[in-house]
Amino acid sequence: MPMYMDRHDVSETVTAENVAQLHQQDLKVEHEFGCRGLTYWFDEKRKTAFCLIDAPNKQAVLNMHNHAHGEVPHRIIEVDDSIVESFLGRIEDPVKAQNTKLNIINDPAFRLIMVAGFNKPLINESGIGEINDAFQNFNNLCVETINKFDGSLVKHSGNCFLVSFVSVTKAVLCALELQSKYKKVIDKPRAVNLEFNIGIGAGVPVTDKDGFFEDTIKLTKWMFDSVTGQVVMSSEVKELYESENLDTFIEDESIRVINSSEVRFSIILMDYIEKNWNNTDLKVDDFCKELGYSKSQLYRNMISLMNKSPNNFLKDYRLNKSLKLLNSHNENISEIAFKTGFNSPAYFTKCFKKKYRLSPSDYFRES
């Protein structure tokens, strides 16, 4: 049976006890709609509740809530149990809440999301894709550090980590320790044009998007990709850190904070580029039209935010996409060049070699 998570935005007067009572009303009638309520999360501060339910479809969830108490959710998405547990730590009621009469749960689903790792292939003097002892050791140190700061490792793919934290302080301190260990462990002369990047965002699992933590992951991944060799975080993360630490913030040159207007700009930009990046006719004028900027305004914003011109940003985005296609070995170099928006294989090869210091054919052969 599918699993769903719904979101309820509740009024300021609603308490954890009220939500527990509503949950109990759901449990009394759930069998009538083929549903099974697994657990829920409630955030007293943000006044949001998220229910996790096995159900035949979304309509059954709506009907159950409506029949039980009339408090229908604002949004419902289908989820995977393992993903929910990796981000939120559980898919059933907390132990302390079990076997109690009302089962009051005041446990926010709000999380700090970190993306950390290398946004380029590991290329050293020995060749491509070869992870030497130093990189293996560093990967092990990353896992140890994440565990030390109570991070939940959602995904470890190659040399990139996706991590969920409950505490903003632990998320920030973990990021700084990871950067520090990278600088100590990795032999920079051997790591060609390689930096360890970290992005930290914050958000809730269900928004207006279809994916679980989709908005937060997208923004955090963009921060990870956009700035080289730094810990990049949203102003929301900085403010949350200050609220936990008596209005003080760590002054560190490796930290970059992007403000709310930069976040809005980034979201619009990424939404547009994701839909149009492989269009060979895509021009800077198209960016300007979509974002409502003049060419000079767009250039200044992108240079300030990511130290890249619009053209270089688009080119790098396409090259990063080409790596996945090359790794799959399903298409030849020419096909990949056109599929990723380049006008010719020769130009694709030139750009690829300049960025990664080897040709796409060499990468294809050795990956």
C-alpha positions as CSV (number, residue, x, y, z in Angstrom):
1,M,0.0,0.0,0.0
2,P,1.3,3.5,-0.8
3,M,2.6,5.7,2.0
4,Y,1.6,9.4,2.2
5,M,2.6,12.4,4.2
6,D,0.3,15.4,4.6
7,R,0.8,18.9,5.9
8,H,-1.6,20.8,8.1
9,D,-1.0,24.6,8.7
10,V,-2.8,25.1,12.0
11,S,-3.9,28.3,13.9
12,E,-1.9,30.0,16.6
13,T,-4.2,28.6,19.3
14,V,-3.6,25.0,18.4
15,T,-1.5,23.1,20.9
16,A,0.3,19.7,20.9
17,E,-2.5,18.3,23.0
18,N,-5.1,19.5,20.4
19,V,-3.2,17.8,17.6
20,A,-2.9,14.5,19.6
21,Q,-6.7,14.6,20.1
22,L,-7.2,15.1,16.3
23,H,-4.9,12.2,15.7
24,Q,-6.8,9.9,18.0
25,Q,-10.0,10.8,16.1
26,D,-8.3,9.8,12.9
27,L,-7.3,6.4,14.4
28,K,-10.9,5.7,15.4
29,V,-12.2,5.9,11.8
30,E,-9.1,5.1,9.7
31,H,-10.3,1.5,8.9
32,E,-13.4,2.8,7.2
33,F,-11.2,4.4,4.5
34,G,-8.5,1.7,4.2
35,C,-6.0,3.9,6.0
36,R,-3.5,3.3,8.7
37,G,-2.1,6.2,10.6
38,L,1.6,5.6,11.4
39,T,2.7,8.7,13.3
40,Y,2.8,12.5,13.1
41,W,5.1,15.5,13.8
42,F,4.0,18.7,15.3
43,D,5.9,22.0,15.4
44,E,4.6,24.3,18.2
45,K,6.7,27.2,17.0
46,R,5.9,27.1,13.3
47,K,2.3,25.7,13.8
48,T,2.6,22.9,11.3
49,A,1.7,19.2,11.6
50,F,2.7,16.4,9.3
51,C,0.8,13.0,9.3
52,L,2.4,9.8,8.0
53,I,-0.3,7.4,6.7
54,D,-0.6,4.2,4.8
55,A,-3.5,4.7,2.4
56,P,-4.8,3.4,-1.0
57,N,-4.7,6.9,-2.4
58,K,-4.6,10.6,-1.6
59,Q,-8.4,10.9,-1.7
60,A,-8.7,8.3,1.1
61,V,-6.5,10.5,3.3
62,L,-8.6,13.5,2.6
63,N,-11.8,11.6,3.3
64,M,-10.5,10.1,6.5
65,H,-9.5,13.5,8.0
66,N,-12.7,15.2,6.8
67,H,-14.9,12.5,8.4
68,A,-12.9,12.3,11.6
69,H,-12.7,16.0,12.5
70,G,-12.9,18.2,9.3
71,E,-9.3,19.4,9.5
72,V,-8.2,18.5,6.0
73,P,-4.6,18.8,5.0
74,H,-3.2,21.6,2.8
75,R,-1.0,19.3,0.9
76,I,-0.4,15.5,0.4
77,I,2.5,13.8,-1.2
78,E,3.5,10.2,-1.7
79,V,6.6,9.2,0.2
80,D,9.0,6.3,0.7
81,D,9.3,4.9,4.2
82,S,13.1,4.6,4.1
83,I,13.5,8.2,2.9
84,V,11.2,9.5,5.6
85,E,13.1,7.6,8.3
86,S,16.5,8.7,7.0
87,F,15.5,12.4,7.1
88,L,13.2,12.4,10.2
89,G,14.6,9.6,12.2
90,R,11.4,7.5,12.6
91,I,8.2,6.2,10.9
92,E,6.4,5.4,14.1
93,D,5.6,7.2,17.3
94,P,8.5,8.1,19.5
95,V,9.2,5.6,22.3
96,K,8.4,8.1,25.0
97,A,5.0,8.7,23.4
98,Q,4.0,5.1,23.1
99,N,1.7,3.3,25.5
100,T,0.3,6.6,26.8
101,K,-3.4,7.4,26.7
102,L,-3.3,10.6,24.6
103,N,0.1,10.1,23.0
104,I,1.1,13.8,22.8
105,I,3.9,14.4,20.3
106,N,5.6,17.8,20.1
107,D,8.3,16.9,17.6
108,P,9.0,19.2,14.7
109,A,9.6,17.9,11.2
110,F,11.8,21.0,10.4
111,R,15.3,19.9,9.5
112,L,18.7,21.4,8.6
113,I,19.8,19.8,5.3
114,M,23.5,19.6,4.4
115,V,25.1,18.7,1.0
116,A,28.8,18.2,1.3
117,G,31.5,16.8,-1.0
118,F,33.3,17.3,-4.3
119,N,31.3,18.7,-7.2
120,K,33.9,17.5,-9.7
121,P,35.3,14.1,-10.5
122,L,38.2,13.0,-8.4
123,I,41.2,13.5,-10.7
124,N,44.7,13.2,-9.4
125,E,48.1,12.5,-10.9
126,S,47.4,8.8,-11.0
127,G,44.5,9.2,-13.3
128,I,40.7,9.6,-13.2
129,G,38.2,8.1,-10.8
130,E,40.9,6.6,-8.7
131,I,40.2,7.3,-5.0
132,N,43.6,7.0,-3.3
133,D,44.2,6.3,0.4
134,A,43.8,9.9,1.3
135,F,40.4,10.2,-0.2
136,Q,39.3,6.9,1.4
137,N,40.5,8.1,4.7
138,F,38.7,11.5,4.3
139,N,35.4,9.8,3.4
140,N,35.7,7.7,6.6
141,L,36.4,10.9,8.6
142,C,33.4,12.5,7.0
143,V,31.1,9.7,8.2
144,E,32.7,9.8,11.7
145,T,32.2,13.6,11.9
146,I,28.6,13.5,10.7
147,N,27.9,10.9,13.4
148,K,29.7,12.9,16.0
149,F,27.3,15.9,15.5
150,D,24.2,13.6,15.4
151,G,23.7,14.0,11.7
152,S,21.5,11.5,9.9
153,L,23.3,10.3,6.7
154,V,20.5,10.2,4.1
155,K,22.6,9.4,1.1
156,H,26.3,8.9,0.4
157,S,26.9,8.8,-3.4
158,G,30.5,8.6,-4.6
159,N,32.1,11.6,-2.8
160,C,28.9,13.5,-1.9
161,F,27.0,13.4,1.4
162,L,23.3,14.3,1.9
163,V,22.7,14.8,5.7
164,S,19.8,15.8,7.9
165,F,20.2,17.5,11.3
166,V,17.7,18.5,14.0
167,S,20.1,21.1,15.5
168,V,21.3,24.1,13.5
169,T,24.3,24.5,15.8
170,K,25.4,20.9,15.2
171,A,24.9,21.3,11.5
172,V,27.1,24.4,11.3
173,L,29.8,23.0,13.6
174,C,29.9,19.8,11.6
175,A,30.3,21.7,8.4
176,L,33.3,23.7,9.8
177,E,34.9,20.5,11.1
178,L,34.5,18.8,7.8
179,Q,36.2,21.7,6.0
180,S,39.0,21.8,8.6
181,K,39.6,18.0,8.2
182,Y,39.6,18.3,4.4
183,K,42.4,20.9,4.5
184,K,44.5,18.7,6.8
185,V,44.0,15.4,5.1
186,I,43.9,16.1,1.3
187,D,47.2,16.6,-0.5
188,K,46.2,19.7,-2.6
189,P,49.0,19.4,-5.2
190,R,47.7,15.9,-6.1
191,A,44.1,17.0,-6.1
192,V,43.8,18.8,-9.4
193,N,41.4,21.8,-9.3
194,L,39.4,20.2,-6.5
195,E,37.6,21.8,-3.6
196,F,35.4,20.5,-0.9
197,N,32.0,22.3,-0.9
198,I,29.2,22.4,1.7
199,G,25.7,23.9,1.4
200,I,23.3,24.1,4.4
201,G,19.6,24.9,4.0
202,A,16.6,24.5,6.3
203,G,13.0,23.5,5.7
204,V,10.1,21.1,6.1
205,P,9.3,17.9,4.2
206,V,6.1,18.9,2.5
207,T,5.7,22.1,0.5
208,D,3.9,22.9,-2.8
209,K,6.3,20.6,-4.6
210,D,5.8,16.8,-5.1
211,G,9.1,15.7,-3.6
212,F,10.1,15.1,0.0
213,F,12.1,18.1,1.3
214,E,12.3,19.1,-2.4
215,D,12.6,22.8,-2.0
216,T,15.3,22.6,0.7
217,I,17.3,20.0,-1.1
218,K,17.2,21.9,-4.4
219,L,18.4,25.1,-2.8
220,T,21.0,23.4,-0.7
221,K,22.4,21.5,-3.7
222,W,22.5,24.8,-5.6
223,M,24.5,26.4,-2.8
224,F,26.8,23.4,-2.8
225,D,27.4,23.7,-6.5
226,S,27.6,27.5,-6.7
227,V,30.5,28.5,-4.5
228,T,33.9,26.8,-4.4
229,G,35.6,25.7,-1.3
230,Q,33.3,27.3,1.2
231,V,30.4,26.6,3.6
232,V,27.4,28.3,2.0
233,M,24.2,28.7,4.0
234,S,21.0,30.7,3.7
235,S,20.3,33.7,6.0
236,E,17.6,31.6,7.6
237,V,20.2,29.1,8.8
238,K,22.4,31.9,10.1
239,E,19.5,33.5,12.0
240,L,18.5,30.1,13.5
241,Y,22.1,29.6,14.6
242,E,22.2,33.0,16.3
243,S,18.9,32.3,18.1
244,E,20.5,29.1,19.6
245,N,23.7,30.9,20.5
246,L,22.8,34.2,22.2
247,D,22.8,36.2,19.0
248,T,26.5,35.3,18.2
249,F,27.7,33.9,15.0
250,I,31.0,32.2,14.1
251,E,33.2,34.6,12.1
252,D,35.0,32.3,9.7
253,E,36.3,33.2,6.2
254,S,35.1,29.9,4.9
255,I,31.5,30.7,5.6
256,R,29.3,32.4,3.0
257,V,25.8,33.5,3.9
258,I,23.3,34.3,1.1
259,N,20.4,36.6,1.9
260,S,16.7,36.1,1.2
261,S,16.7,38.1,-2.1
262,E,19.6,36.0,-3.3
263,V,17.7,32.8,-2.4
264,R,14.6,34.0,-4.4
265,F,16.8,34.8,-7.3
266,S,18.5,31.4,-7.1
267,I,15.2,29.5,-6.9
268,I,13.8,31.2,-10.0
269,L,17.1,30.7,-11.9
270,M,17.4,27.0,-11.0
271,D,13.7,26.4,-11.9
272,Y,14.3,27.9,-15.3
273,I,17.7,26.3,-16.0
274,E,16.3,22.8,-15.0
275,K,13.6,23.1,-17.7
276,N,15.8,24.6,-20.4
277,W,19.5,23.7,-19.9
278,N,19.7,21.3,-22.9
279,N,18.2,23.7,-25.4
280,T,21.0,24.6,-27.8
281,D,19.3,27.9,-28.6
282,L,19.2,29.1,-25.0
283,K,20.7,32.6,-24.8
284,V,21.4,35.1,-22.0
285,D,18.5,37.2,-23.4
286,D,16.2,34.3,-22.4
287,F,17.5,34.4,-18.8
288,C,16.9,38.1,-18.7
289,K,13.4,37.8,-20.0
290,E,12.5,35.0,-17.5
291,L,14.1,36.7,-14.4
292,G,13.1,40.3,-15.3
293,Y,16.7,41.6,-15.3
294,S,18.7,43.6,-17.8
295,K,21.9,42.0,-19.1
296,S,24.0,44.1,-16.8
297,Q,21.8,43.4,-13.8
298,L,21.9,39.7,-14.5
299,Y,25.6,39.7,-14.9
300,R,26.2,41.6,-11.7
301,N,23.9,39.3,-9.7
302,M,25.5,36.2,-11.0
303,I,29.1,37.4,-10.5
304,S,28.2,38.5,-7.0
305,L,26.5,35.3,-6.1
306,M,28.5,32.6,-7.7
307,N,31.5,34.4,-9.4
308,K,30.3,33.2,-12.8
309,S,28.9,35.0,-15.8
310,P,25.6,33.7,-17.1
311,N,27.3,32.0,-20.1
312,N,29.9,30.3,-17.9
313,F,27.2,29.3,-15.4
314,L,25.2,27.6,-18.2
315,K,28.3,26.0,-19.6
316,D,29.3,24.5,-16.3
317,Y,25.8,23.3,-15.6
318,R,25.8,21.5,-18.9
319,L,29.2,20.0,-18.3
320,N,28.2,18.7,-14.9
321,K,25.2,17.0,-16.6
322,S,27.5,15.5,-19.1
323,L,29.4,13.6,-16.4
324,K,26.3,11.6,-15.5
325,L,25.7,10.7,-19.1
326,L,29.4,9.7,-19.6
327,N,29.3,7.6,-16.5
328,S,26.3,5.7,-17.9
329,H,28.1,4.6,-21.0
330,N,24.8,4.5,-22.9
331,E,25.7,7.1,-25.6
332,N,28.7,8.2,-27.5
333,I,30.5,11.6,-27.1
334,S,28.7,13.3,-30.0
335,E,25.3,12.2,-28.8
336,I,26.1,13.5,-25.3
337,A,27.4,16.8,-26.6
338,F,24.2,17.5,-28.4
339,K,22.0,16.1,-25.6
340,T,23.6,18.5,-23.1
341,G,23.0,21.6,-25.3
342,F,26.4,22.0,-27.0
343,N,26.3,23.0,-30.7
344,S,29.2,20.7,-31.7
345,P,31.2,17.8,-30.2
346,A,34.4,19.7,-30.8
347,Y,33.3,22.7,-28.7
348,F,32.0,20.3,-26.0
349,T,35.4,18.5,-26.0
350,K,37.2,21.9,-25.7
351,C,35.0,23.0,-22.8
352,F,35.2,19.7,-21.0
353,K,39.0,19.5,-21.2
354,K,39.4,23.0,-19.9
355,K,37.2,22.3,-16.9
356,Y,38.3,18.8,-16.0
357,R,41.8,18.7,-17.5
358,L,41.1,15.7,-19.7
359,S,39.0,14.9,-22.7
360,P,35.5,13.4,-22.5
361,S,36.8,10.4,-24.4
362,D,39.5,9.8,-21.8
363,Y,36.9,10.2,-19.1
364,F,34.5,7.9,-20.9
365,R,37.2,5.2,-21.3
366,E,38.5,5.3,-17.7
367,S,35.3,5.9,-15.8
